[in-house]
Amino acid sequence: MRKAPKGFRLHIGLFGRRNVGKSSLLNALTRQAVSIVSHVAGTTTDPVEKPMELLPIGPVLFIDTAGMDDRGTLGAMRVQRTKKIFDRTDLGLIVAEADHWDSFEEGILEELREREIPTIVVFNKVDLAQPNARIMDQLKADKIPFVRTVASRSEGILDVREALIRATPDDFINAPSILGDLVPAGELAILVVPIDLEAPKGRLILPQVQSIRDILDHDAYCMVVKERELRDALDRLKRPPALVVTDSQAFLKVAGDTPEEIPMTSFSILFARFKGDLAGFVRGTLAIEDLRPGDHVLIAEACSHHPIEDDIGRVKIPGWLTEYVGGKLEFSSVQGHDFPEDLSPYKLVVHCGGCMWNRREMLSRMLQCRKQGVPITNYGLTIAYYLGIFERALAPFPAALEVFHRLRSRKSHGGQI
């Protein structure tokens, strides 16, 4: 469990003022000195992450944040970094001194409530004071659980753990499958894995590894081939596979070598569904048709890597979109958790599959785009659209394909999408 990727962990964010005991609470929960504890306000300056296994939930990631009442120029920067943690928080802990709850804590609660993030209030330092009865009554009325702790002495920590277990979102406990619903038990999937300059030496990339594990978890089995061996592999089978999944960069060859009656898609499109909202990405993909020379496109990658000469995000996709539009486009790129607050300069956001992230962060990013009226799509859908095989790549997902047909029909009749 300690080696579980971050994207598979329940992200638990700790929020509150400076010096309310967030770091002490994290150390008590993990039984380790993860965060520095001091009576000096503002000791935690950057988010501190601690992965662990919290039974019976499973793998979790605690994120201790800087106090949201920090001051000064540096303080404002720390608060801004803390606010970004909201985007990837699955479950929020608001830590407050027992006798200190006002509009500041209400603001944090409202931020979490707006994002529909399950929340627990921790009244800390109850050895010095007790929480206000009126505040507790209001939390009860709003069905927000709260606990009392003295984190520095590990008092009340079991209550916090129990509250975390009860508040864990059901969609984490019963997480959706990557492709288990597409490959029935006892059936075969063929995974096409090109070995090129972007393939890590001696191993497969995370989406490929996770897909293999998901297939095995659903009592199906798989064959892994490079794109040059796909046709020969298909010829050797006694019965066709339930699904062919390819790296998006090999889409055209794989589509040509895979008979029409065999469902086919890409890892990136699988992860558009697994990590985000496939229908929302489909809607964003249609915005490619509206791009015009001079428009600004944002390329967003979840992980940081050194770009190679023929990089998919910085070279290939910009080249394909430029060719599709028939004129020069402006491209910007961001990596990791960096993302512009103001998206108004962009006509389209093209995102990677987000295999390193939890689903909450991808959905938060999609929500930000939707609020600002900027369409967002992902790498695999963009490539399929450019190559003219969009409908075939969506065929394994009937609901998403229906969304595409409906939007396409509306667009052809002059409607908005």
MOTA-V750281 format. One line per field, one symbol per residue. phi: phi as a letter, one per 20 degrees, with the letter a starting at -180 (. if undefined). burial: # if it has 24 or more other C-alpha atoms within 12 Angstrom, else .. Layout:
BEGIN
phi=???
burial=???
END
This chain:
BEGIN
phi=.feffgfeefededcqffmeoffffffffelbefdfdbfffnfedcgddceaddfefofccecedfgedgcmfffffffffffffgfdeebddedcfgdccbffffffffffffelegccedeemffdadfffffffffffeldfbcdbcffdmenffffffffffeggffefdffefbfeecfgndddddecfdcfefffnbefgfffffffffffdmdbbcdceffeffffffeffcfffadccfffdgfffffeeggfegbbcgffgffefeccfffffgffffgfefcgnfddddddfdebffegdffeecffgfffffffnafdecccccmefaffdegfdeadddffmfedefgfffffffgfffemdfcccgffffffffncffffegfcgffffgfffffffffeneed
burial=.....#########################...####...##############..##############....#..########################...##.##.##..#.##########...##...##..#....#########.####.###.###.###..#....####.##...########..........####.###.###.#.########..#..##.....################.##...############################.#...#########........###.#######.#....#######.#.#...#..########################....##############.#########..##.##..##........#
END
